[in-house]
Amino acid sequence: MGPLGWGRGVVLGQVSTLIPFTSNTNHPIIQFSCCRRTKCTCMKQLTETSLWQDGQLWTTDKVSSKDYTCCRSKRLTWLWNAFPSKMVMTMGLLSDTNIVSANTGFSISIYNVTSRNIYLRWSKFSGAFSYRITATPMNIVGHSLLVHFNDVPVIGILTSLIPNTVHTVKVEAIDKNGIILAEAQTMQLTAPEIPAIDQAYSKLSNSITVEWTAVPGATSYLLTAQDGESFIETIVINSPGTVTGLKAATLYKITIRSINSGGRSLPSPSKKAKTVLAPPILSVSSPSYDSIVVSWGAVYMAVGFSVSIMRSDGLGSMMKENTTHTSLVFTSLDPGTLYTIKAHAWNVNGIPGDDFTYNQITSPHAPSDVQVAFDSGTLRATVSWILTEGTLNYSVTASSGASKLNCSTSSTSCTLSSLQCGSEYSIYVVANNGAGSSKPTDAVSLKTVPCAPGSITIEEDSPGKLSVSWANVDLGDYYVVFVKSDDGLEVHCNTSHTQCHFQTDCGFTYFISVFAYNKAGQSPLGDVFNYTTAPCCPSDFYPVFVSSDTVEIVWSPVRGAEMYETKAVDGVGVVLCNDTATICILSALQCNTQYNITVYSYSEIRGSNTSCISKYVATAPCSPEIKNISQDDLSIISVHWQANNDEAIYTVTARGEAGVRHCTSSGNSCSITDLPCGSVFSISALAITTAGQSLPSYSVPLETAPCCPNDLTVTQVMQSITNISWSVGAGAKTYITILESPKGPAKCHTLQNHCLLGCITCGTNYTVSLKVISETGLASDCTYQDYSSSACCPSGVKLYRLGNNGIRIYWRASAGLIKYSTDLYGSKGNFTCTPTSGLSYCDVTEIPCGDVYTVVVSPVPEKGSKLTFCPKKIYSVTCSGSSVGMVIYRGKRSAE
């Protein structure tokens, strides 16, 4: 072997045995990868010739860690040595077992196993001089295998092992002194023994069946069929096994290998076997109901053919023909029957090839007893016949001139639809199956019904009389005209002529159809015409509401009316109302006017019925106009209006919060009495006639004078001030209060119901009056009982000592016999004395000294309580011993 021509190389290691990595073994071809930093180019094959030279394994150039990563993706394992400038590489499948010695990094891996060989490699170990490999079978004594290698190789093979046996494989790294530096070991099962083929034969053109004797430990077997450079492999479980996918009439070399979980054995000694001829590929047809034609192409290595045919149900006998041709015709067969056809070729030795089987049915026989049933209503014909053997479906054809109709079915009847009226058809039936069609049956004739009459005209000769006419049709023996009103009532006319007459009513729509008849039946439905008569007139209309300018008319619906027109005529103008409802409101009419009203019915087809009758309806009276309202008394008014209606009664109404008042008259005025004071009324008038009542006139407001308050009270607050209060007067807005005496008046104008009056003179008689004013300025003068102001408070009130424990109160009295009351208030007690009328002093006999007293002297009115507004004076009463001492004036206090 010459050196590799790749330039500078690296020696991987020295081995003691050449490893046969050839395509004839179970070892994969070793793949070499040349990796660069910029890209990785892999899969350069190293063959047995180029891989080894002088027992050394070569590669090129050094590789980097990056290149290692690149090439590892191609399922290669890299191992490195300690050379600084070169990198040592070995290769193997990634699936190999790799056992690493603990703490040393020394490892062993097995990459291929046969029945008696184990292929392994190990890592180089620094300082190792040689490597010792031991393979020891488990449970077997004295069969250990020991092999030594120098320090150059890192791969090796163990031979002469025991098949289907677990071996303990150990590698030891030994230095030059024989000391073991490191070791690694693994367990490996060898492949089963090589099986021996008993026989190999072919029954089918694409397969060979192999029989062999089973070997211990084999879990499956690999069968290989080789034809020159090509081969096909199949894994089977046990004998016999079959290799498929082969070529027909071809000689193959057959080998077998046993397989277990440890690996595969070497191939067995080969046996030769040849596949049989390929089957002829048949093309089969049934040209008639009693024959089948079979044809095929040439078959490689064939010199003759054998074809047989028999019923698939097993009835009858089998027919068989041998021929050197490529076609045959079988006759006298049963119609519509499934036949099974088998054919094979034979070679010059008479050995038959593969069979080809084909199922073919013969064409069916034509159906018999064809019957036709015609449906004139739908223009359909149902065709029926007797079942024929072996028929998949039936085809029915009906022809009439150039027109053809078809239907298909798998049963024994079929319906032909869309037949033409007035036509005669020829009908025949054909049976069909996978082989083809039978001959047509004898034709059956069918005559259809006549077509519907056309050119139909409808005329109303006079109200209530209708005429229908049409054109004559072919094949029509007689005609029937149907006239049906929209209320469901139907009449008909049977004639051999082309015209009929009918009676009609108003407001009906009549649906008219004409049919022609013959022996086949009634013609199809032609055009259905409708004719609508004029709508009926409303005759029961009447007013349900009448006003001065509006009349509401209602009526019952009438037949045939789509809309109504109401017309009101007064001799001057016309008012119209159109609506689809049975109500009409005539507006903008003249009041107190007689109208001639007519309601007409209308349909879009026939227009208005102008023969409807009319009725007279009068509108309500016109509204009166109030001309004047006069007040005859505080509670009586007279209302005057303009009378503009015929024979009307007028009613005047005064309506307000105080109630409603009425007066009635047929003239132009009336009076309303008993109107309360302080009230606001709305005065209106309306007219009433037999036609109805008018709208009220425009209202005129009326206000009565405000009411005087029922209660008035005068109270003297101070000697010169009086408070007057009163109850509220209906309709009052403001009040003016006046107290008047010869000395002058006191006056107050207020919105309230009370008032304070000043400048009142004491001891004076006053007249009291109150003026009540409404919001619009109407006033009522009210008078009340006179009022007398109280007597004047005394002046000059003084205190004098009287005896040991007495005090005298003195004052200057007003003119007249006035009765006074004296009150002393102190911290040690209160004292009161009331002298007789006419006296101007009063004595308190027992009063405690050493106290400050408030003294008040007030006139006592004849009625009511004592006055409290007189001035108060303060005195100190001192003690002289236990008696009253000096009386000292301390000032005065205003009345509280």
C-alpha angles and dihedrals in degrees: 000000000000125000120270114269096223099101126244113017142187124234109232098192149303116265130192096215130042111239110224101222096173133141090248091067131068091252120109117240106262112250120217121204125202105198127191130186092248099044143353120238109189142170102059103158120230110201128198089264098051100033100065130050121167090343091303129121114221136199134166136250128345126284133217134220089259090053089050091056090048095050094042087068085064091063095260126134120217126206123187134210130204098260106127098210103032133047121218116217134193126178140213145137115294089230091070117117110253116194117189122200112237116263093352104073089226110141143180128202134185118214104172138023133187132172094282105009135073118192114205145161136198140196122262114253122210112250095015115141096183142354127232120204123195127187115191122181115225119247092006120102125212099014101102118138120214124192129176126207129184121237096271106071123063097184131062148157131236114208139183093044126154115264121242091011132126110237129193106225117197130180120197126194108216128188124220090272092058094253116144107237098180141345139198130186141184140183118244133180116215121225120263123268119285108269123226123229114235097188142338123202141159127232097161127047094238101043146051123206119216128199124195143157114267118246124216117263096015113137094181142353134232113222117198126192112190126193107182108298095349126076139175123213130200130181115217134176103226146347130326102043131174131216110208136186093060130145120257121252092010130135114233134189108226125205133169135205129194119230135201135158090280098056146278131304123234116272118282122240106286130249126199124231133168127216118236124248120289117255119256111255106233129217109196133184139163110222092179139017092262104038142064126196118208124192136166143174128257117283122218113255091001120137098176145008136222120206126183132182134190139153112283091226090060095245119133129013131302121250118209130187131186117203144159090214127088100237141048137183121216115198139179091052128153116262119249092009128136114235129191115221123195126187137174138169128229132208131226089279091055093246109149120231133214119317122240115203124197131177116213130175122211120238114271127253118250113270119253138212096034113195128188125204115188124208107202094189095061099024090237131136122205111209119197135179143166118284116260123210119260096008118150096188142339132236121210122196127191116189130188113173107305092344120097132181126191140189133177132204143163092219129070097265137053134184122227110206134188094041114172121247117241093025136120117219135197110215128196135167131222125194118219138192138155092289096054141267135317125234114279118265122244110285120259118209121229126186116198131210121276120268122260115274117258139197091058115179127188123197135174102219091187135344107300096013122099128186124200122190135171144175123270117256132209118259091015113137095180142344137235122199117201119200115187124181121215091252089066099257111135133191129177142197124215115201145147089215128078101248139063135181129216140184116237139190131218120271097020130124111214122204111210127194131170124207131190121212138202135157092287090059141252123349118247118272109277128193114324110219127200129205123190122203123214114286120258121257122253105241103170100060117139138163117265095177131028126180135162093278105011137065120186113205125191133183142168119270114263128212117269097010116133095171139007132220119204118196125192118192125184098175092262106054143005127233118197132196124187123187143139091230124087091243133078131186112203108201137177090047126152116259120242090018134133114229130194103221126193129180114208125193121223138193126185092232100046103020123216128349100228096186096081119126126240137224135205119242126176123212123233120270123278120264113262120237117228108227103179144359119201128186110226094178139353089277102025130077133177119216121203125193141171112259111216105157135085117249094345130158114217125211122194117201129195107198125184145127089283091061139266127302126189142193128181133204141159089213130062103278144037139171130241116206139189097041110169123235121255094028136126119216135186110219118206137159134207136185126229127199134160088272092058140272131305127238113271116268120250108289121250116205119232127188125192122211115276119264124253114246112259096218130042125176128191117200125180107226099175132003090270101024127078128186117213120192132175142176120266116273117219112252093011120138102169136011134213114202121195130188108186131186136156087267091060142282132285114209137186130180114195146155090221129080093243137052140186116226121197135193091054114164115225118241093019133130116231133189112228123215134166128198115204116203127190126218091263093048102261109145139198123197113220127189128198140182117299120261129220119203119226126268116274119267112255120253133212096044110182138167124224131186112251117192122313100319105006134104130196121208114205132188143164109255127214120246116285135037101305126170116222136195123210123204128187119191121192139154090254096049149316123257133193132187130177117195123202119271115285097028121114100200141052132197130221106195103189117039128149115246124222096056141105115240133198110215125203126177114190133173113245114228119220091240129028133022131316118283116255103188101077116115122270127221128200123221133177115219110201128197129244101194104309092332133083112279129183124349110217125190110229101181137271136284127214118247113269 
